[in-house]
Amino acid sequence: MAERLSEEELKYLRRYDVIGDIAVIQIPPELEHRVEDIVFALRKVHPFLKVIARKGFHEGAFRIRDYSIIWGERRLETVHRENGVEIKVDLSRVFFNPRMKGERYRLAQLVKDGERILIPFAGVLPYALVIARYRKVKITAVELNRDAYELGLENVERNRKRLKGEIEFIHGDAFKVLPELPRYDRVISPTPRGVDALALTLSKAERRLHYYDFVHENEVEAFRRRIIEECQKLGRECSVRVKKVSDFKPHVFKVCADVHLS
Ligand SMILES: C[S@@+](CC[C@H](N)C(=O)[O-])C[C@H]1O[C@@H](n2cnc3c(N)ncnc32)[C@H](O)[C@@H]1O
């Protein structure tokens, strides 16, 4: 790899992910002329790859990325292995972010056997599968994208023997489904960007809420205060810890607010 790309250029290769046997890469304008070399380098480092795709941006309510295949088989469907579970995805039809692997493991470690957990915006069920893999819990998950819902059901079957916990999966709009549901010990909200589900998800949390959002570095304290105010509106006291999860764009982070309601 190093024979063909300079140190400076190699830095850009960090902007790629491997999902199953598919590599997805963002190619910046600086490397536009080096696509063939990038394909060569990726195949050398990951000889098992079958597809290499350029990734565009997340679009629409279902947060599906726009991809173009630059090498290999003409497909975006694959099975990704993470945290001891197999997750089938079709990147042309559903959202999936392999970089949240550490977050999923972190949450699974916080969860105790016996908890009832609600996961709106559940996608193909990566959070639900990883938590149910480690803990004997009852999870209710909600997803609006029918393709993600169907892949999620398939993922539950695929992992059935590995799971200690149970997963109930509801196809529907979280804003319509959640008001009909009871409160849960823990709510995990992998909120789509631009959607405000804070009041909705807080109202369904008995003890804990993990709320993902995108926040400017100067707005973290305001975000924390807003959560405390929302709790007060519900007549509840809470403590909030905001954790940076990843960089999103300059000065803006993806964060997780870990909310403990008393
Ligand atoms: C940021 S993605 C997270 C998906 C999944 N939790 C994961 O991490 O792979 C947000 C998900 O919410 C779904 N979604 C968007 N609006 C929704 C709604 N109103 N009700 C339920 N799901 C919704 C999208 O289809 C998408 O799968």
The ligand as an ORCA input file, in Angstrom:
! r2SCAN-3c Opt
* xyz 0 1
  C     -29.726      7.064     12.725
  S     -30.637      5.665     12.120
  C     -30.308      4.488     13.411
  C     -30.619      3.086     12.987
  C     -30.090      1.995     13.929
  N     -30.465      2.243     15.294
  C     -28.595      1.841     13.794
  O     -27.874      2.373     14.645
  O     -28.139      1.221     12.828
  C     -32.279      6.189     12.430
  C     -33.331      5.148     12.047
  O     -34.613      5.692     12.386
  C     -35.551      5.332     11.373
  N     -36.642      6.297     11.461
  C     -36.684      7.572     10.986
  N     -37.832      8.178     11.337
  C     -38.523      7.264     12.070
  C     -39.775      7.313     12.749
  N     -40.546      8.414     12.718
  N     -40.183      6.226     13.436
  C     -39.408      5.107     13.487
  N     -38.212      4.997     12.857
  C     -37.775      6.069     12.163
  C     -34.739      5.360     10.095
  O     -35.339      4.571      9.078
  C     -33.394      4.783     10.572
  O     -33.359      3.386     10.445
*
